[in-house]
Amino acid sequence: MVRIKVPRLHGVPPSTLHWFQSGPEGAIVSEFSTQSRDDLDVFTDPDIARTTVVASN
């Protein structure tokens, strides 16, 4: 685990699986990449959905 505090940056090598988790106060996360295309993102968690689902009450 890597804890990053403001205003720190952390580099992740290409093709490295990674994820983000905030603390109790939340977080603002910006991810920058040399190539970023949502349709090419790889998710290893089967519970991740690629499309937004809005639940009705």
C-alpha positions as a Markdown table, in Angstrom:
| # | Residue | x | y | z |
|---|---|---|---|---|
| 1 | Met | 0.0 | 0.0 | 0.0 |
| 2 | Val | 1.2 | 3.5 | -0.8 |
| 3 | Arg | -0.3 | 6.4 | 1.2 |
| 4 | Ile | -0.2 | 9.6 | -0.8 |
| 5 | Lys | -0.8 | 12.9 | 0.9 |
| 6 | Val | -1.3 | 16.4 | -0.6 |
| 7 | Pro | 0.5 | 17.5 | -2.8 |
| 8 | Arg | 2.3 | 14.2 | -3.5 |
| 9 | Leu | 2.4 | 12.1 | -6.7 |
| 10 | His | 3.0 | 8.4 | -7.2 |
| 11 | Gly | 4.0 | 6.8 | -10.5 |
| 12 | Val | 2.7 | 3.4 | -11.5 |
| 13 | Pro | 4.5 | 1.4 | -14.2 |
| 14 | Pro | 2.5 | 0.6 | -17.3 |
| 15 | Ser | 0.2 | -2.5 | -17.1 |
| 16 | Thr | 0.3 | -2.5 | -13.3 |
| 17 | Leu | -3.0 | -3.3 | -11.6 |
| 18 | His | -3.8 | -0.5 | -9.2 |
| 19 | Trp | -6.8 | 0.9 | -7.3 |
| 20 | Phe | -7.7 | 3.9 | -5.1 |
| 21 | Gln | -9.3 | 4.2 | -1.7 |
| 22 | Ser | -10.1 | 7.3 | 0.2 |
| 23 | Gly | -9.9 | 8.0 | 3.9 |
| 24 | Pro | -12.9 | 9.0 | 6.1 |
| 25 | Glu | -12.8 | 12.5 | 4.7 |
| 26 | Gly | -12.9 | 11.4 | 1.1 |
| 27 | Ala | -10.4 | 12.2 | -1.6 |
| 28 | Ile | -9.9 | 14.1 | -4.8 |
| 29 | Val | -8.0 | 11.8 | -7.3 |
| 30 | Ser | -6.7 | 12.7 | -10.7 |
| 31 | Glu | -5.2 | 10.0 | -12.8 |
| 32 | Phe | -3.0 | 10.9 | -15.7 |
| 33 | Ser | -1.7 | 8.5 | -18.3 |
| 34 | Thr | 0.2 | 8.6 | -21.5 |
| 35 | Gln | -2.8 | 6.9 | -23.1 |
| 36 | Ser | -6.2 | 6.9 | -21.4 |
| 37 | Arg | -9.2 | 5.3 | -23.1 |
| 38 | Asp | -12.1 | 4.1 | -21.0 |
| 39 | Asp | -13.0 | 1.3 | -23.4 |
| 40 | Leu | -9.5 | -0.2 | -22.9 |
| 41 | Asp | -9.5 | -0.1 | -19.1 |
| 42 | Val | -9.1 | -3.6 | -17.6 |
| 43 | Phe | -11.0 | -4.4 | -14.5 |
| 44 | Thr | -10.2 | -7.6 | -12.6 |
| 45 | Asp | -13.2 | -7.2 | -10.2 |
| 46 | Pro | -16.3 | -8.9 | -11.7 |
| 47 | Asp | -18.5 | -6.5 | -9.7 |
| 48 | Ile | -17.3 | -3.5 | -11.7 |
| 49 | Ala | -19.8 | -2.3 | -14.3 |
| 50 | Arg | -18.6 | -0.4 | -17.4 |
| 51 | Thr | -21.9 | 1.5 | -17.6 |
| 52 | Thr | -23.7 | 3.7 | -15.1 |
| 53 | Val | -26.8 | 2.2 | -13.6 |
| 54 | Val | -29.3 | 4.5 | -12.0 |
| 55 | Ala | -31.6 | 2.8 | -9.5 |
| 56 | Ser | -35.2 | 3.8 | -9.4 |
| 57 | Asn | -37.0 | 4.3 | -6.1 |
